[in-house]
Amino acid sequence: MTFKGRIARGALGAGVFALLATTSLAALAQDFNLDALIEAAKKEGPIGVYDSTGKIVEQSENFTKKYGIQATGTKVKATAQVEMIIREGQAKNIQGDVLLLSDAPAGIVELVPQGFAESWLPPDLADKIPAQYQNPLIITNSANVWAYNTEVYDKCPVSNIWELTDAKWKGKVAMQDPLNKASYVDWFNQMALHADDKVAAAYQDYFGKPLETTEASATAAWVKALAENSPLLTDADEAAAQAAGAPGQKEPFMALISSAKFRGNAESNYKLGLCTGLKPWAGWLYPSVGLIATGTKNPNAAKLFLHYMMTEEGIAPQSVDGKMSTNQDVKLPADEPSGIGAALDQMFTYDTASAADDWDARQDWQDFWRINYKR
């Protein structure tokens, strides 16, 4: 299917969820007993846990201390997680019993339907987790935000995402390379599918005239303009955070970074500020899916770990980085450094219902970026 065809076809993910929904939640809730799960988990062997953050090591150690069940956390990039769980499943040699996967489309479209992983929702927490985060289970939402240097600017120097396409910011926007960061092109696709009118409205608000474009969408027009404005592409958020937040600069970059990088304000004396008030969004949220490897010999221990991750105690090491639990009873720490908790109404939120479309459109968006990017 062509790029335009994919953008025009709209959200095409509902069928995926029909495949995922196999068990009555009401029946599970009626039969579920946390104490029984704990006892069953203690009779099983140790578990391995994959996540793309190093915080999973600490979280696994905390789980082991709490329940006396050995859990070993390993930091593994999302793309590698997918490859590993497929290979382990094919070899019937499961090492990663639990996956906390930041590549939601890969989990939803590839791993679950093909039988390599399963979703499990803790029934006793179902009334605390919004329906859109239940199937598959979304553990957290993480924020990528526009950031600026507070040492140089009293407030965010940009008021509209289209301003970043102006000559003033040519070569002065730092962000990860969309060719290496699938969540970025998923974000492009999500905007085109679900909020293209807001991107078009932001154009009119900034330039004072309606957008006229031959591109497939207003989003595509913005992505093209941004790519043509020669942003600094990095291989990790840290380099982008440094470009925007390092002290002593006269003309610092604007940056698109994870909210987790705001801890650099304390650790590295960065001067990062969150660009609140930016139209139409100050950033965007992307989900991490919690999955259990099909064929694990320790299914109860794996379920207990997911249950633990949905509690305030379990997710705490990630909450300090601005990662937000989908359990509505779990709040961000008051001293979370980015301030994302007060700006959630300014975030573009990922819609898992169109994950299949995001998956299908990735190559097209990457090709589109590659064609239009100017160094």
Secondary structure, DSSP 8 states (H G I E B T S, - for coil): --HHHHHHT----HHHHHHH--S-HHHHHHH--HHHHHHHHHTS--EEEEESSTHHHHHHHHHHHHHS--EEEEE--HHHHHHHHHHHHHHT----SEEEES-HHIIIIIITTTTSEEE---GGGGGGS-GGGTTTTEEEEEEEEEEEETTT-SS-S-SBGGGGGSGGGTT-EEEE-TTT-HHHHHHHHHHHHH-HHHHHHHHHHHHSS----SSSSHHHHHHHHHHHT--EEESSHHHHHHHHH-TT-SS--EEEEEGGGGGHHHHS---EEE-TT-BS-SEEEEEEEEEEETT-S-HHHHHHHHHHHTSHHHHHHHHTTT-EESSTT----TT-TT-GGGGGGGEEE--GGGHHHHHHHHHHHHHHHHHH---
